[in-house]
Structure formats: C-alpha cells, structure tokens
C-alpha cells in the first residue's frame, strides 16, 4: 500500500482532491489533509503563519502514517510549498516520503507578484476579488454572493499570508525525488526548473496546457504522475 498525503491549495479543504482520490488505483490510499478553519475543521481557528501550518500538517501525517507503508506527499500551489518543508522534516526523522509531487508552483523564491506590489493578503476588498479571478479556481457565483464570499474571504486571506511570508533563504532542499508540474498559462511556468535547486536527488518536471488549476482538466495525467512516482523506489532513487 502507498499512502498519498494531499495538501490543499490556498482556500482549499479536505474535499479539494475528491476528484483525484477517486482515480487512484488499488494499492494507493489518498488521504486529504486540511488546515484549521475550513471543511471538517471549520470550528477551529485559522492559522496565519507558515511554521504553524507546517507543524499542523506534520502532526496529521504522523498520526495517520501506516509504518508498514511507503508514502508520497502531494501538494498544489500553497500545498506544494508546504510539502517541501514537510518532506525535509520527515527526512530528518528518518521517515522520508517516497516522493514529493508538486503542482501549480514554481518553487521557493518565484512569485506571481509584481516587484513592489502589496502582499496579496493585504489587498483591498475588490482588489482581492480581482486577484482571485486572475488565479481562477473560485467560481464567479461565489465571488458575486456577498454572504458566501464574506465567509470564504478570511480563509483564503489567512492562506495567502502563509504563502506570502516565505523566506527563500530558509527554503530547504530534500533528497527525496521531486516531480513538478505546472499549467502552461501560469505566469512563472517557464521557471518550473527552479525546483531543481531544492532537489538533491531525482528531479523531473512537465508543463501541461491550462491555467493555475490545470489539475482539474488533467486529472488522469496527475494521477499517472503520482502512481508512476512509485517506480522511483524500485529503481533506487
């Protein structure tokens, strides 16, 4: 059995990868994690720091790990960034993942923001909505419904704060295989090779047609990437 721990994107929750979990074949167990303040953890307080998010995810993985199984960490966007730190932490505990699969993210130090622009979590009400429209993945119906949007906004602002506070000088490198994918329309898709700077071992990357949420259009391709990463173990990577 291969466990696949899935880390959601900003504004996501434990249901964000239901589409992917359904595709995993026998022998793979998809486990969707989530940060507090959403989904099944709606009654818990939101987190506002990268360190707190990493610690929370680390506790979840440790509690859910089957010591008789190998495991993979997969994350999209914010989840990809946090996944790198988690892979490093579990390496240091002598329980490394079999692979780290990252999507929708060009790696540490690469930002969509224009130089000198305000951090996203500090944008004004309408500016923040425009940023969500630019990224995609949030329906116009939600953005237009004030009650729903006002409920959702604090969650994704908190997540953006976690993303925006990244210190590239503190970003770790890992020995586990790193496999990265991005959508061709993402602003920094041409810099996906940046992940290689943080992979001391095997590294591979690909770009697929689509925007930041290309994963929904290429669910089978994403599933194959995760499943095929298992082969790296057999080849000694």
Secondary structure, DSSP 8 states (H G I E B T S, - for coil): -EEEEEE--TT--TTTTHHHHTT--TTEEEEE---TTSGGGTTS----SHHHHHHHHHHHHHHH--TTSEEEEEEETHHHHHHHHHHHHHHHTT---SEEEEES---TT--SS-TT---GGG--HHHHHHHHHHH--S-HHHHH-HHHHHHHHHHHHHHHHHHHT--GGG---BSSEEEEEEETTSTTGGGGGGGGGGBSS-EEEEEESSSTTGGGTTHHHHHHHHHHTTHHHHTT-
